[in-house]
Amino acid sequence: MIKNDLIDAVRRDIGGVSSREVWTYITFILDEITASLERGESVKITNFGVFEVHNKKERIGRNPKTLEEAVISARKVVRFRMSKNIFDILNADEFGIIPGEITDFSDDETEDN
């Protein structure tokens, strides 16, 4: 999905608003997320996940073509940690989990009846 796909989906779901209005709102939200990350703040979106800035140290890497070593400079990266809600939705089919269902993974056979 690209930004224009997101704009179209939001416009269809909401109805009564133009693509330009939705573009303005989405751009504002993304700009605010970016500004928070620039300040080193984490961004938590409930039931979605957390975006966090992490500092990576300088390290030695290797060019896979030439096998030459090269210095990879220190830099900042953004990491995303998904919420349990998103985890459950993504893994529902594979593990038979129903999204929103409370799962108990304790061993039922150890209980005394």
C-alpha positions in Angstrom: 0.0 0.0 0.0 1.3 3.5 -0.9 0.1 6.8 0.5 -2.4 7.4 -2.4 -3.9 3.9 -1.7 -4.3 4.9 2.0 -5.9 8.2 1.0 -8.4 6.5 -1.3 -9.3 3.9 1.4 -9.9 6.5 4.0 -11.9 8.7 1.6 -14.1 5.7 0.7 -14.6 4.6 4.4 -15.4 8.1 5.6 -17.4 9.4 2.7 -18.3 13.1 2.1 -14.7 14.3 2.1 -12.4 15.0 -0.8 -9.2 13.2 -1.5 -7.4 16.6 -1.0 -8.8 16.9 2.5 -7.8 13.3 3.4 -4.4 13.9 1.9 -4.0 17.0 4.2 -5.0 15.0 7.3 -2.7 12.0 6.5 0.2 14.3 5.6 -0.3 16.2 8.9 -0.3 12.9 10.9 2.8 11.6 9.2 4.6 14.9 9.6 3.8 14.9 13.4 5.1 11.3 13.7 8.3 12.3 11.9 8.8 15.4 14.0 8.4 13.4 17.2 10.9 10.9 16.0 13.3 13.7 15.1 13.1 14.9 18.7 14.0 11.4 19.8 10.5 10.7 21.2 8.8 7.3 20.7 5.4 7.4 19.1 2.8 5.0 20.5 -0.4 4.4 18.6 -2.8 2.3 20.7 -3.8 -1.0 19.2 -1.2 -0.5 16.4 2.3 -0.3 17.8 5.2 1.9 18.8 7.8 3.6 16.7 11.1 4.2 18.4 14.4 5.8 17.5 17.5 3.7 18.1 21.2 4.7 17.7 23.4 2.2 15.9 27.1 2.3 16.5 29.8 2.6 13.9 30.8 -0.9 12.7 32.8 -2.8 10.2 30.8 -4.3 7.3 31.6 -6.2 4.2 30.8 -5.5 0.6 29.1 -8.7 -0.5 30.4 -8.4 -4.1 34.0 -7.6 -3.5 34.2 -8.9 0.1 36.1 -5.7 1.0 35.7 -4.5 4.6 34.2 -1.0 4.9 33.2 1.2 7.8 29.5 1.7 8.3 29.0 5.0 10.0 26.9 5.5 13.2 23.3 6.4 12.5 19.8 6.5 13.8 17.1 4.0 12.8 13.4 3.7 13.5 12.2 0.4 14.9 8.5 -0.6 15.0 7.1 -2.8 17.7 3.6 -4.0 16.8 0.8 -4.2 19.4 -0.6 -7.5 20.7 -3.8 -6.6 18.7 -1.8 -6.4 15.4 0.1 -9.6 16.3 -3.1 -11.5 16.9 -4.6 -10.3 13.6 -1.5 -11.3 11.6 -1.2 -14.7 13.3 -4.9 -15.6 13.4 -4.9 -17.9 10.4 -1.6 -19.6 11.1 -2.2 -20.4 14.8 -6.0 -20.5 14.8 -6.3 -17.4 17.0 -9.4 -15.4 16.7 -8.5 -11.7 16.7 -9.6 -10.1 20.0 -10.0 -13.5 21.7 -8.2 -14.0 25.0 -5.7 -16.8 24.5 -4.6 -19.1 27.3 -1.5 -21.1 26.4 -1.3 -22.9 29.8 -1.1 -26.7 29.7 -4.7 -28.0 30.4 -3.5 -31.5 31.0 -1.7 -30.5 34.2 -4.9 -29.5 36.0 -6.4 -31.9 38.5 -10.0 -32.8 37.7 
